[in-house]
């Protein structure tokens, strides 16, 4: 008579999930508890204080480690680039949309520990939570293996996206431009509809994109949102062209 297999304990199941994630990361933790904490959302620890600290401080540390390691990778890859060009590339690489996509490829969502409310709202699929978790995981690697281990991970994640001819527009242009301008000027750009063309059934909107009083670009599209995206894309292309010519910042 075949003996029934005993059901796995929650602890055993969690350990196996973390081991599987470690294999996907390509990094073996000396202290797996760090990886567990990196995936422990504050909504979970609020309901279960006995589980230990949340990943909030790890997110903070991971953000700093990510900025440092991506900056180093970009300088190594593009040694002749200006500060502005490097900043533009970093903004295109290190944004919530891009980080969330990397987290999805690693299937981080399946290992996130969330409170009941976040689980009901499919928190394991939320881009903001996934991006934060990826930063926390990077911090866990840094704390466990040091800066070299974190660098190797970041290089593995981002090197495939680096190409001199690549446009670096993986996220939407509006978000990329917003983050770039915010990092350079600490002030957001503004969009304003200046013209509406065509009949009601085939409307076209013209949008001006400004930084303060300076006109950066114009865009046109069948909706206001698409016109704004076109304006942001035009501004990004102009920004890159001016930096290649040695003009520095466009404003």
C-alpha positions in Angstrom: 0.0 0.0 0.0 1.5 3.3 -1.0 2.1 5.7 1.8 0.5 9.2 1.5 2.9 12.0 1.3 2.8 14.3 4.3 1.8 17.8 3.3 4.5 20.4 3.2 4.7 22.8 6.1 4.3 26.5 5.3 7.9 27.0 6.4 9.2 24.3 4.1 7.2 25.8 1.2 8.6 29.2 1.9 12.1 28.0 2.0 11.7 26.2 -1.3 10.2 29.3 -2.9 13.2 31.4 -1.7 15.6 28.8 -3.0 13.9 28.8 -6.4 14.1 32.6 -6.5 17.8 32.5 -5.6 18.4 30.3 -8.6 16.6 32.7 -10.8 18.7 35.5 -9.4 21.9 33.5 -10.0 23.0 34.3 -6.4 23.2 31.9 -3.5 22.5 33.6 -0.1 24.7 32.9 2.9 21.8 34.3 5.0 18.5 33.5 3.3 16.6 35.5 5.9 17.8 38.7 4.1 15.9 37.6 1.0 12.9 36.7 3.0 12.8 40.2 4.5 13.3 41.8 1.1 10.0 40.3 0.1 8.1 41.2 3.2 5.7 44.1 2.5 4.7 46.4 5.3 1.0 45.4 4.9 2.1 41.9 5.9 4.2 42.9 8.9 1.4 45.2 10.1 -0.8 42.2 10.4 1.9 39.9 11.7 4.4 41.9 13.8 6.0 38.7 15.0 7.2 38.0 11.4 10.0 40.6 11.7 10.8 43.9 9.9 9.3 44.9 6.6 11.3 45.6 3.4 11.0 49.4 3.7 14.5 50.1 4.8 15.8 47.6 2.3 14.0 49.5 -0.5 15.8 52.7 0.7 19.2 51.0 0.6 18.5 49.2 -2.6 17.6 52.4 -4.4 21.0 53.8 -3.5 22.9 50.6 -4.5 21.0 50.6 -7.8 21.9 54.2 -8.6 25.5 53.6 -7.8 25.9 50.3 -9.7 23.9 51.5 -12.8 25.9 54.7 -12.9 29.1 52.7 -12.8 27.9 50.3 -15.5 27.0 53.3 -17.8 30.4 55.0 -17.3 32.1 51.7 -18.2 29.9 51.2 -21.2 29.9 54.8 -22.5 33.2 56.4 -21.3 32.9 59.3 -23.7 29.3 60.3 -22.8 28.6 63.6 -21.1 27.0 63.8 -17.7 23.7 64.7 -19.3 23.7 61.8 -21.6 24.6 59.4 -18.7 21.8 60.9 -16.7 19.3 60.4 -19.5 20.3 56.8 -20.0 20.1 56.2 -16.2 16.6 57.7 -16.1 15.5 55.4 -18.9 17.0 52.4 -17.2 16.1 53.0 -13.5 12.4 53.8 -13.4 9.4 52.1 -11.8 8.1 50.6 -15.1 11.5 49.1 -16.1 12.1 47.7 -12.6 8.7 46.2 -12.4 9.3 44.5 -15.8 12.5 43.0 -14.5 10.7 41.9 -11.3 8.1 40.1 -13.4 10.8 38.3 -15.4 12.2 37.0 -12.1 8.6 36.2 -10.9 9.1 38.2 -7.7 5.4 38.6 -7.3 4.9 35.0 -6.4 7.2 35.3 -3.4 5.9 38.6 -2.0 4.4 38.4 1.5 1.4 40.8 1.5 -1.4 41.7 3.9 -4.9 40.6 3.2 -5.9 43.9 1.7 -3.0 44.0 -0.8 -3.6 40.3 -1.7 -7.3 41.1 -2.5 -6.1 44.0 -4.7 -3.6 41.7 -6.6 -0.7 43.5 -5.0 1.7 40.9 -6.3 1.0 42.3 -9.8 1.3 46.1 -8.9 4.2 47.7 -10.7 5.0 49.9 -7.7 5.3 47.0 -5.3 7.3 44.9 -7.8 9.7 47.8 -8.4 10.2 48.3 -4.6 10.7 44.6 -4.1 13.4 44.4 -6.8 15.3 47.3 -5.0 14.9 45.5 -1.7 16.2 42.2 -3.2 19.2 44.1 -4.6 19.8 45.4 -1.0 19.6 41.9 0.3 22.3 40.8 -2.1 24.5 43.8 -1.2 24.1 43.1 2.6 24.8 39.3 2.0 27.6 39.5 -0.5 28.9 43.0 -0.7 29.1 45.6 -3.5 30.7 43.2 -6.1 27.8 40.7 -5.8 25.3 43.6 -6.2 27.3 44.9 -9.2 27.3 41.5 -10.9 23.5 41.2 -10.5 22.9 44.7 -11.9 25.2 44.1 -14.8 23.3 40.9 -15.6 19.9 42.7 -15.4 20.8 45.8 -17.4 23.6 45.0 -19.9 21.2 43.5 -22.5 19.5 46.9 -22.7 22.6 48.9 -23.4 23.4 49.8 -27.0 24.8 52.9 -28.5 22.1 52.9 -31.1 19.2 51.9 -28.9 16.7 54.7 -28.2 16.2 53.8 -24.6 12.5 54.4 -24.7 11.3 51.1 -23.0 8.9 52.9 -20.7 6.5 55.5 -22.0 8.3 58.7 -23.2 6.3 60.9 -20.8 7.5 59.0 -17.7 11.1 58.9 -18.9 11.2 62.6 -19.6 9.5 63.4 -16.3 12.1 61.4 -14.3 15.0 62.9 -16.3 13.8 66.5 -16.0 13.1 66.0 -12.3 16.6 64.7 -11.7 18.2 67.6 -13.6 16.0 70.5 -12.7 13.9 69.4 -9.7 10.8 70.8 -11.4 8.2 68.9 -13.5 7.4 69.8 -17.2 3.9 71.0 -18.1 1.7 70.1 -21.0 -0.9 72.4 -22.6 -3.3 71.9 -25.5 -2.8 74.8 -27.8 -4.9 73.7 -30.8 -7.7 71.3 -31.8 -8.0 70.3 -35.5 -10.4 68.4 -37.7 -14.0 67.4 -37.4 -15.5 66.0 -34.2 -15.3 62.4 -35.4 -11.6 62.8 -36.3 -10.2 65.2 -33.8 -6.5 66.0 -33.6 -4.9 67.7 -30.6 -1.7 69.8 -30.6 0.1 70.0 -27.3 3.0 72.2 -26.1 5.5 70.8 -23.7 7.3 73.4 -21.5 9.7 73.6 -18.6 8.9 76.8 -16.9 8.6 79.4 -19.7 10.8 77.4 -22.1 9.1 75.6 -25.0 10.7 72.1 -25.2 8.6 70.5 -27.9 5.2 70.1 -29.6 3.2 66.9 -30.2 0.1 66.0 -32.1 -2.2 63.0 -31.8 -5.8 61.8 -31.9 -6.1 62.1 -28.1 -4.6 64.6 -25.6 -2.7 61.7 -24.0 -1.1 60.6 -27.3 -0.3 64.2 -28.2 1.5 64.5 -24.8 3.5 61.3 -25.5 4.5 62.6 -28.9 5.7 65.9 -27.4 7.7 64.0 -24.7 9.3 61.8 -27.4 10.2 64.8 -29.5 11.8 66.4 -26.5 13.8 63.3 -25.6 15.1 63.0 -29.2 16.1 66.6 -29.2 17.8 66.3 -25.9 19.8 63.4 -27.1 20.8 65.1 -30.3 22.0 68.2 -28.5 24.0 66.2 -26.1 25.7 64.3 -28.9 26.7 67.6 -30.4 28.2 68.7 -27.1 25.4 71.2 -26.3 24.8 69.9 -22.8 21.4 70.5 -21.3 18.7 71.7 -23.6 17.5 74.4 -21.2 
